[in-house]
Amino acid sequence: MTFLDGGREAQCPPDPLYPNGIKVDISRGAAQACVVNLPYPAPRCGQWVIGCERCHQVNIVSAAGRPDDPRQVRIACRPDA
């Protein structure tokens, strides 16, 4: 996992519905998936590059360095892995 720093601070207030971050599921209900815990909150605005250690699929999730940042991401493994 790598953080790509966007070089700026968040300009909008955080979503008050998520004061402790969010869990992001981009697995689309896949039978085989990985769950990755992210460092929370992100240092600033940017993107987390998340790779599955088993199938090597790569996904990107954005973050803003706020309380409503992603804390955890569930990603699908490629079916051919």
FENBEL-V763784 format. One record per backbone hydrogen bond with DSSP energy under -0.5 kcal/mol. CO is the residue of the C=O (numbers start at 0). NH is the residue of the N-H. If there is no record, write none. Layout:
co=[CO;CO]
nh=[NH;NH]
This chain:
co=[1;1;2;3;7;13;14;15;17;21;21;21;23;23;26;30;31;33;35;44;45;46;46;47;47;48;49;51;56;58;60;62;63;65;66;68;70;71;72;72;73;74;77]
nh=[3;48;4;46;44;15;17;18;20;23;70;71;25;73;29;32;76;74;72;5;62;3;48;49;60;1;58;55;51;49;47;45;9;68;20;21;37;23;35;74;25;33;80]
